[in-house]
């Protein structure tokens, strides 16, 4: 029953991609760790239903390999916004 929005804009020589959801959000104590390999917020979920904890780590490495970055803002109960900033290839 949630919603996901994807948007893109240009800021100078950078492209900014925002992915926003209306999901459960991420607690402030977990935010500093979510880009670490194998880190999973919900430890009670099995790998079969909850993933391996690699997706955000891989996404961060892809952004960095393109001289960009990925950021997250989140509020528990309201959702999260992931922002990917990449240089425009000319």
Backbone as XML, in Angstrom:
<?xml version="1.0"?>
<chain id="A" units="angstrom">
  <residue number="1" name="UNK">
    <atom name="N" x="0.803" y="-1.210" z="0.000"/>
    <atom name="CA" x="0.000" y="0.000" z="0.000"/>
    <atom name="C" x="0.832" y="1.254" z="0.000"/>
  </residue>
  <residue number="2" name="UNK">
    <atom name="N" x="2.169" y="1.133" z="-0.116"/>
    <atom name="CA" x="3.013" y="2.324" z="-0.105"/>
    <atom name="C" x="3.182" y="2.900" z="-1.494"/>
  </residue>
  <residue number="3" name="UNK">
    <atom name="N" x="4.059" y="3.863" z="-1.568"/>
    <atom name="CA" x="4.305" y="4.555" z="-2.829"/>
    <atom name="C" x="5.797" y="4.788" z="-2.993"/>
  </residue>
  <residue number="4" name="UNK">
    <atom name="N" x="6.277" y="4.683" z="-4.222"/>
    <atom name="CA" x="7.670" y="4.980" z="-4.544"/>
    <atom name="C" x="7.672" y="6.009" z="-5.656"/>
  </residue>
  <residue number="5" name="UNK">
    <atom name="N" x="8.473" y="7.050" z="-5.473"/>
    <atom name="CA" x="8.614" y="8.083" z="-6.497"/>
    <atom name="C" x="10.076" y="8.170" z="-6.902"/>
  </residue>
  <residue number="6" name="UNK">
    <atom name="N" x="10.301" y="8.343" z="-8.198"/>
    <atom name="CA" x="11.650" y="8.509" z="-8.720"/>
    <atom name="C" x="11.674" y="9.808" z="-9.501"/>
  </residue>
  <residue number="7" name="UNK">
    <atom name="N" x="12.666" y="10.637" z="-9.225"/>
    <atom name="CA" x="12.797" y="11.904" z="-9.933"/>
    <atom name="C" x="14.243" y="12.186" z="-10.271"/>
  </residue>
  <residue number="8" name="UNK">
    <atom name="N" x="14.432" y="13.076" z="-11.227"/>
    <atom name="CA" x="15.775" y="13.435" z="-11.660"/>
    <atom name="C" x="15.827" y="14.927" z="-11.926"/>
  </residue>
  <residue number="9" name="UNK">
    <atom name="N" x="16.948" y="15.522" z="-11.581"/>
    <atom name="CA" x="17.163" y="16.935" z="-11.879"/>
    <atom name="C" x="18.641" y="17.143" z="-12.167"/>
  </residue>
  <residue number="10" name="UNK">
    <atom name="N" x="18.952" y="18.326" z="-12.662"/>
    <atom name="CA" x="20.334" y="18.682" z="-12.944"/>
    <atom name="C" x="20.728" y="19.831" z="-12.038"/>
  </residue>
  <residue number="11" name="UNK">
    <atom name="N" x="21.905" y="19.727" z="-11.448"/>
    <atom name="CA" x="22.462" y="20.794" z="-10.608"/>
    <atom name="C" x="23.886" y="21.031" z="-11.083"/>
  </residue>
  <residue number="12" name="UNK">
    <atom name="N" x="24.052" y="22.082" z="-11.858"/>
    <atom name="CA" x="25.365" y="22.358" z="-12.429"/>
    <atom name="C" x="25.784" y="21.233" z="-13.348"/>
  </residue>
  <residue number="13" name="UNK">
    <atom name="N" x="26.933" y="20.635" z="-13.064"/>
    <atom name="CA" x="27.450" y="19.534" z="-13.884"/>
    <atom name="C" x="27.145" y="18.175" z="-13.274"/>
  </residue>
  <residue number="14" name="UNK">
    <atom name="N" x="26.113" y="18.141" z="-12.435"/>
    <atom name="CA" x="25.736" y="16.898" z="-11.765"/>
    <atom name="C" x="24.289" y="16.550" z="-12.095"/>
  </residue>
  <residue number="15" name="UNK">
    <atom name="N" x="24.011" y="15.242" z="-12.133"/>
    <atom name="CA" x="22.635" y="14.766" z="-12.229"/>
    <atom name="C" x="22.267" y="14.228" z="-10.850"/>
  </residue>
  <residue number="16" name="UNK">
    <atom name="N" x="21.072" y="14.586" z="-10.390"/>
    <atom name="CA" x="20.609" y="14.190" z="-9.065"/>
    <atom name="C" x="19.370" y="13.308" z="-9.238"/>
  </residue>
  <residue number="17" name="UNK">
    <atom name="N" x="19.476" y="12.084" z="-8.773"/>
    <atom name="CA" x="18.374" y="11.127" z="-8.862"/>
    <atom name="C" x="17.865" y="10.877" z="-7.447"/>
  </residue>
  <residue number="18" name="UNK">
    <atom name="N" x="16.552" y="11.071" z="-7.247"/>
    <atom name="CA" x="15.957" y="10.853" z="-5.926"/>
    <atom name="C" x="14.935" y="9.739" z="-6.003"/>
  </residue>
  <residue number="19" name="UNK">
    <atom name="N" x="15.045" y="8.804" z="-5.068"/>
    <atom name="CA" x="14.098" y="7.711" z="-4.935"/>
    <atom name="C" x="13.489" y="7.847" z="-3.547"/>
  </residue>
  <residue number="20" name="UNK">
    <atom name="N" x="12.181" y="8.083" z="-3.501"/>
    <atom name="CA" x="11.484" y="8.310" z="-2.241"/>
    <atom name="C" x="10.407" y="7.258" z="-2.062"/>
  </residue>
  <residue number="21" name="UNK">
    <atom name="N" x="10.307" y="6.729" z="-0.841"/>
    <atom name="CA" x="9.235" y="5.775" z="-0.553"/>
    <atom name="C" x="8.452" y="6.215" z="0.674"/>
  </residue>
  <residue number="22" name="UNK">
    <atom name="N" x="7.283" y="5.640" z="0.828"/>
    <atom name="CA" x="6.447" y="5.919" z="1.989"/>
    <atom name="C" x="6.421" y="4.702" z="2.909"/>
  </residue>
  <residue number="23" name="UNK">
    <atom name="N" x="7.557" y="4.022" z="2.986"/>
    <atom name="CA" x="7.667" y="2.798" z="3.779"/>
    <atom name="C" x="7.835" y="3.070" z="5.262"/>
  </residue>
  <residue number="24" name="UNK">
    <atom name="N" x="8.382" y="2.101" z="5.954"/>
    <atom name="CA" x="8.484" y="2.162" z="7.419"/>
    <atom name="C" x="9.594" y="3.088" z="7.899"/>
  </residue>
  <residue number="25" name="UNK">
    <atom name="N" x="10.502" y="3.460" z="7.017"/>
    <atom name="CA" x="11.613" y="4.327" z="7.403"/>
    <atom name="C" x="12.739" y="3.550" z="8.064"/>
  </residue>
  <residue number="26" name="UNK">
    <atom name="N" x="13.808" y="4.254" z="8.357"/>
    <atom name="CA" x="15.005" y="3.662" z="8.959"/>
    <atom name="C" x="15.319" y="4.448" z="10.219"/>
  </residue>
  <residue number="27" name="UNK">
    <atom name="N" x="15.546" y="3.754" z="11.306"/>
    <atom name="CA" x="15.800" y="4.439" z="12.572"/>
    <atom name="C" x="17.139" y="5.174" z="12.545"/>
  </residue>
  <residue number="28" name="UNK">
    <atom name="N" x="17.243" y="6.266" z="13.293"/>
    <atom name="CA" x="18.495" y="7.034" z="13.330"/>
    <atom name="C" x="19.707" y="6.196" z="13.742"/>
  </residue>
  <residue number="29" name="UNK">
    <atom name="N" x="19.508" y="5.196" z="14.595"/>
    <atom name="CA" x="20.646" y="4.369" z="15.033"/>
    <atom name="C" x="21.166" y="3.472" z="13.914"/>
  </residue>
  <residue number="30" name="UNK">
    <atom name="N" x="20.304" y="3.150" z="12.955"/>
    <atom name="CA" x="20.715" y="2.287" z="11.844"/>
    <atom name="C" x="21.284" y="3.069" z="10.664"/>
  </residue>
  <residue number="31" name="UNK">
    <atom name="N" x="20.907" y="4.312" z="10.498"/>
    <atom name="CA" x="21.323" y="5.091" z="9.328"/>
    <atom name="C" x="22.826" y="5.112" z="9.072"/>
  </residue>
  <residue number="32" name="UNK">
    <atom name="N" x="23.679" y="5.260" z="10.088"/>
    <atom name="CA" x="25.124" y="5.295" z="9.804"/>
    <atom name="C" x="25.689" y="3.971" z="9.272"/>
  </residue>
  <residue number="33" name="UNK">
    <atom name="N" x="24.915" y="2.909" z="9.355"/>
    <atom name="CA" x="25.429" y="1.580" z="9.019"/>
    <atom name="C" x="24.856" y="0.972" z="7.736"/>
  </residue>
  <residue number="34" name="UNK">
    <atom name="N" x="23.814" y="1.557" z="7.157"/>
    <atom name="CA" x="23.084" y="0.865" z="6.090"/>
    <atom name="C" x="23.891" y="0.645" z="4.815"/>
  </residue>
  <residue number="35" name="UNK">
    <atom name="N" x="24.993" y="1.367" z="4.626"/>
    <atom name="CA" x="25.816" y="1.161" z="3.433"/>
    <atom name="C" x="26.955" y="0.174" z="3.680"/>
  </residue>
  <residue number="36" name="UNK">
    <atom name="N" x="27.025" y="-0.378" z="4.895"/>
    <atom name="CA" x="28.049" y="-1.373" z="5.209"/>
    <atom name="C" x="27.625" y="-2.728" z="4.656"/>
  </residue>
  <residue number="37" name="UNK">
    <atom name="N" x="28.608" y="-3.480" z="4.143"/>
    <atom name="CA" x="28.318" y="-4.807" z="3.603"/>
    <atom name="C" x="27.708" y="-5.713" z="4.661"/>
  </residue>
  <residue number="38" name="UNK">
    <atom name="N" x="26.684" y="-6.441" z="4.271"/>
    <atom name="CA" x="25.990" y="-7.430" z="5.087"/>
    <atom name="C" x="25.174" y="-6.840" z="6.236"/>
  </residue>
  <residue number="39" name="UNK">
    <atom name="N" x="25.072" y="-5.511" z="6.315"/>
    <atom name="CA" x="24.266" y="-4.911" z="7.387"/>
    <atom name="C" x="22.793" y="-4.992" z="7.008"/>
  </residue>
  <residue number="40" name="UNK">
    <atom name="N" x="22.005" y="-5.519" z="7.919"/>
    <atom name="CA" x="20.556" y="-5.571" z="7.722"/>
    <atom name="C" x="19.890" y="-4.933" z="8.915"/>
  </residue>
  <residue number="41" name="UNK">
    <atom name="N" x="18.957" y="-4.043" z="8.660"/>
    <atom name="CA" x="18.281" y="-3.328" z="9.739"/>
    <atom name="C" x="17.473" y="-4.291" z="10.590"/>
  </residue>
  <residue number="42" name="UNK">
    <atom name="N" x="16.697" y="-5.165" z="9.954"/>
    <atom name="CA" x="15.850" y="-6.106" z="10.681"/>
    <atom name="C" x="16.560" y="-7.445" z="10.792"/>
  </residue>
  <residue number="43" name="UNK">
    <atom name="N" x="17.238" y="-7.661" z="11.909"/>
    <atom name="CA" x="18.018" y="-8.883" z="12.107"/>
    <atom name="C" x="17.134" y="-10.127" z="12.202"/>
  </residue>
  <residue number="44" name="UNK">
    <atom name="N" x="15.850" y="-9.949" z="12.490"/>
    <atom name="CA" x="14.949" y="-11.085" z="12.657"/>
    <atom name="C" x="14.564" y="-11.712" z="11.319"/>
  </residue>
  <residue number="45" name="UNK">
    <atom name="N" x="14.737" y="-10.987" z="10.222"/>
    <atom name="CA" x="14.359" y="-11.522" z="8.906"/>
    <atom name="C" x="15.428" y="-12.483" z="8.411"/>
  </residue>
  <residue number="46" name="UNK">
    <atom name="N" x="14.993" y="-13.542" z="7.794"/>
    <atom name="CA" x="15.948" y="-14.494" z="7.229"/>
    <atom name="C" x="16.470" y="-13.964" z="5.902"/>
  </residue>
  <residue number="47" name="UNK">
    <atom name="N" x="17.587" y="-14.508" z="5.445"/>
    <atom name="CA" x="18.121" y="-14.107" z="4.134"/>
    <atom name="C" x="17.124" y="-14.399" z="3.035"/>
  </residue>
  <residue number="48" name="UNK">
    <atom name="N" x="16.330" y="-15.448" z="3.204"/>
    <atom name="CA" x="15.365" y="-15.823" z="2.162"/>
    <atom name="C" x="14.320" y="-14.730" z="1.949"/>
  </residue>
  <residue number="49" name="UNK">
    <atom name="N" x="13.940" y="-14.036" z="2.995"/>
    <atom name="CA" x="12.898" y="-13.007" z="2.853"/>
    <atom name="C" x="13.424" y="-11.590" z="2.979"/>
  </residue>
  <residue number="50" name="UNK">
    <atom name="N" x="14.635" y="-11.422" z="3.468"/>
    <atom name="CA" x="15.108" y="-10.078" z="3.752"/>
    <atom name="C" x="16.367" y="-9.637" z="3.041"/>
  </residue>
  <residue number="51" name="UNK">
    <atom name="N" x="16.886" y="-10.432" z="2.129"/>
    <atom name="CA" x="18.086" y="-10.045" z="1.402"/>
    <atom name="C" x="19.354" y="-10.367" z="2.165"/>
  </residue>
  <residue number="52" name="UNK">
    <atom name="N" x="20.471" y="-10.071" z="1.531"/>
    <atom name="CA" x="21.772" y="-10.422" z="2.110"/>
    <atom name="C" x="22.471" y="-9.239" z="2.769"/>
  </residue>
  <residue number="53" name="UNK">
    <atom name="N" x="21.916" y="-8.047" z="2.626"/>
    <atom name="CA" x="22.574" y="-6.877" z="3.176"/>
    <atom name="C" x="23.664" y="-6.330" z="2.271"/>
  </residue>
  <residue number="54" name="UNK">
    <atom name="N" x="23.611" y="-6.659" z="0.992"/>
    <atom name="CA" x="24.636" y="-6.194" z="0.062"/>
    <atom name="C" x="24.169" y="-5.080" z="-0.879"/>
  </residue>
  <residue number="55" name="UNK">
    <atom name="N" x="22.875" y="-4.945" z="-1.087"/>
    <atom name="CA" x="22.349" y="-4.030" z="-2.104"/>
    <atom name="C" x="22.811" y="-2.592" z="-1.970"/>
  </residue>
  <residue number="56" name="UNK">
    <atom name="N" x="22.691" y="-2.013" z="-0.791"/>
    <atom name="CA" x="23.087" y="-0.614" z="-0.615"/>
    <atom name="C" x="24.596" y="-0.442" z="-0.670"/>
  </residue>
  <residue number="57" name="UNK">
    <atom name="N" x="25.334" y="-1.441" z="-0.215"/>
    <atom name="CA" x="26.787" y="-1.394" z="-0.314"/>
    <atom name="C" x="27.223" y="-1.385" z="-1.777"/>
  </residue>
  <residue number="58" name="UNK">
    <atom name="N" x="26.581" y="-2.228" z="-2.578"/>
    <atom name="CA" x="26.886" y="-2.269" z="-4.012"/>
    <atom name="C" x="26.499" y="-0.949" z="-4.671"/>
  </residue>
  <residue number="59" name="UNK">
    <atom name="N" x="25.329" y="-0.426" z="-4.340"/>
    <atom name="CA" x="24.881" y="0.853" z="-4.912"/>
    <atom name="C" x="25.874" y="1.970" z="-4.592"/>
  </residue>
  <residue number="60" name="UNK">
    <atom name="N" x="26.370" y="1.980" z="-3.359"/>
    <atom name="CA" x="27.341" y="3.009" z="-2.974"/>
    <atom name="C" x="28.638" y="2.863" z="-3.768"/>
  </residue>
  <residue number="61" name="UNK">
    <atom name="N" x="29.097" y="1.631" z="-3.955"/>
    <atom name="CA" x="30.334" y="1.405" z="-4.707"/>
    <atom name="C" x="30.180" y="1.797" z="-6.174"/>
  </residue>
  <residue number="62" name="UNK">
    <atom name="N" x="29.018" y="1.540" z="-6.749"/>
    <atom name="CA" x="28.759" y="1.952" z="-8.130"/>
    <atom name="C" x="28.800" y="3.473" z="-8.239"/>
  </residue>
  <residue number="63" name="UNK">
    <atom name="N" x="28.127" y="4.157" z="-7.320"/>
    <atom name="CA" x="28.132" y="5.630" z="-7.340"/>
    <atom name="C" x="29.561" y="6.154" z="-7.205"/>
  </residue>
  <residue number="64" name="UNK">
    <atom name="N" x="30.324" y="5.619" z="-6.263"/>
    <atom name="CA" x="31.706" y="6.069" z="-6.067"/>
    <atom name="C" x="32.582" y="5.792" z="-7.283"/>
  </residue>
  <residue number="65" name="UNK">
    <atom name="N" x="32.351" y="4.649" z="-7.937"/>
    <atom name="CA" x="33.171" y="4.319" z="-9.103"/>
    <atom name="C" x="32.919" y="5.280" z="-10.263"/>
  </residue>
  <residue number="66" name="UNK">
    <atom name="N" x="31.789" y="5.961" z="-10.225"/>
    <atom name="CA" x="31.468" y="6.968" z="-11.243"/>
    <atom name="C" x="31.708" y="8.388" z="-10.719"/>
  </residue>
  <residue number="67" name="UNK">
    <atom name="N" x="32.500" y="8.481" z="-9.641"/>
    <atom name="CA" x="32.847" y="9.760" z="-9.005"/>
    <atom name="C" x="31.619" y="10.493" z="-8.473"/>
  </residue>
  <residue number="68" name="UNK">
    <atom name="N" x="30.684" y="9.707" z="-7.951"/>
    <atom name="CA" x="29.465" y="10.261" z="-7.385"/>
    <atom name="C" x="29.295" y="9.839" z="-5.944"/>
  </residue>
  <residue number="69" name="UNK">
    <atom name="N" x="28.085" y="9.986" z="-5.460"/>
    <atom name="CA" x="27.792" y="9.607" z="-4.082"/>
    <atom name="C" x="26.325" y="9.253" z="-3.948"/>
  </residue>
  <residue number="70" name="UNK">
    <atom name="N" x="26.003" y="8.595" z="-2.842"/>
    <atom name="CA" x="24.618" y="8.267" z="-2.514"/>
    <atom name="C" x="24.386" y="8.691" z="-1.073"/>
  </residue>
  <residue number="71" name="UNK">
    <atom name="N" x="23.223" y="9.293" z="-0.840"/>
    <atom name="CA" x="22.860" y="9.776" z="0.501"/>
    <atom name="C" x="21.480" y="9.239" z="0.852"/>
  </residue>
  <residue number="72" name="UNK">
    <atom name="N" x="21.171" y="9.241" z="2.139"/>
    <atom name="CA" x="19.844" y="8.814" z="2.570"/>
    <atom name="C" x="19.338" y="9.754" z="3.663"/>
  </residue>
  <residue number="73" name="UNK">
    <atom name="N" x="18.055" y="10.026" z="3.593"/>
    <atom name="CA" x="17.319" y="10.715" z="4.657"/>
    <atom name="C" x="16.132" y="9.830" z="4.964"/>
  </residue>
  <residue number="74" name="UNK">
    <atom name="N" x="15.825" y="9.645" z="6.246"/>
    <atom name="CA" x="14.727" y="8.754" z="6.581"/>
    <atom name="C" x="14.093" y="9.171" z="7.898"/>
  </residue>
  <residue number="75" name="UNK">
    <atom name="N" x="12.807" y="8.884" z="7.985"/>
    <atom name="CA" x="12.077" y="9.124" z="9.218"/>
    <atom name="C" x="11.206" y="7.899" z="9.481"/>
  </residue>
  <residue number="76" name="UNK">
    <atom name="N" x="11.347" y="7.343" z="10.669"/>
    <atom name="CA" x="10.588" y="6.146" z="11.026"/>
    <atom name="C" x="9.098" y="6.448" z="10.906"/>
  </residue>
  <residue number="77" name="UNK">
    <atom name="N" x="8.399" y="5.555" z="10.235"/>
    <atom name="CA" x="6.959" y="5.697" z="10.066"/>
    <atom name="C" x="6.546" y="6.564" z="8.889"/>
  </residue>
  <residue number="78" name="UNK">
    <atom name="N" x="7.506" y="7.224" z="8.253"/>
    <atom name="CA" x="7.168" y="8.112" z="7.132"/>
    <atom name="C" x="7.842" y="7.730" z="5.824"/>
  </residue>
  <residue number="79" name="UNK">
    <atom name="N" x="8.990" y="7.078" z="5.886"/>
    <atom name="CA" x="9.662" y="6.664" z="4.666"/>
    <atom name="C" x="11.077" y="7.177" z="4.545"/>
  </residue>
  <residue number="80" name="UNK">
    <atom name="N" x="11.660" y="6.933" z="3.368"/>
    <atom name="CA" x="13.065" y="7.256" z="3.124"/>
    <atom name="C" x="13.234" y="7.896" z="1.755"/>
  </residue>
  <residue number="81" name="UNK">
    <atom name="N" x="14.281" y="8.702" z="1.643"/>
    <atom name="CA" x="14.683" y="9.255" z="0.358"/>
    <atom name="C" x="16.158" y="8.958" z="0.156"/>
  </residue>
  <residue number="82" name="UNK">
    <atom name="N" x="16.459" y="8.267" z="-0.939"/>
    <atom name="CA" x="17.833" y="8.014" z="-1.335"/>
    <atom name="C" x="18.153" y="8.956" z="-2.481"/>
  </residue>
  <residue number="83" name="UNK">
    <atom name="N" x="19.272" y="9.641" z="-2.375"/>
    <atom name="CA" x="19.703" y="10.594" z="-3.395"/>
    <atom name="C" x="21.030" y="10.123" z="-3.973"/>
  </residue>
  <residue number="84" name="UNK">
    <atom name="N" x="21.046" y="9.944" z="-5.289"/>
    <atom name="CA" x="22.259" y="9.555" z="-5.994"/>
    <atom name="C" x="22.709" y="10.759" z="-6.796"/>
  </residue>
  <residue number="85" name="UNK">
    <atom name="N" x="23.963" y="11.186" z="-6.601"/>
    <atom name="CA" x="24.514" y="12.351" z="-7.304"/>
    <atom name="C" x="25.685" y="11.879" z="-8.143"/>
  </residue>
  <residue number="86" name="UNK">
    <atom name="N" x="25.580" y="12.134" z="-9.452"/>
    <atom name="CA" x="26.607" y="11.678" z="-10.378"/>
    <atom name="C" x="27.014" y="12.819" z="-11.312"/>
  </residue>
  <residue number="87" name="UNK">
    <atom name="N" x="28.297" y="12.869" z="-11.668"/>
    <atom name="CA" x="28.712" y="13.885" z="-12.642"/>
    <atom name="C" x="28.154" y="13.544" z="-14.013"/>
  </residue>
  <residue number="88" name="UNK">
    <atom name="N" x="27.839" y="14.581" z="-14.766"/>
    <atom name="CA" x="27.353" y="14.402" z="-16.136"/>
    <atom name="C" x="28.552" y="14.143" z="-17.036"/>
  </residue>
  <residue number="89" name="UNK">
    <atom name="N" x="28.508" y="13.059" z="-17.772"/>
    <atom name="CA" x="29.584" y="12.742" z="-18.718"/>
    <atom name="C" x="29.428" y="13.622" z="-19.950"/>
  </residue>
  <residue number="90" name="UNK">
    <atom name="N" x="30.491" y="14.286" z="-20.323"/>
    <atom name="CA" x="30.435" y="15.156" z="-21.513"/>
    <atom name="C" x="31.285" y="14.592" z="-22.618"/>
  </residue>
</chain>
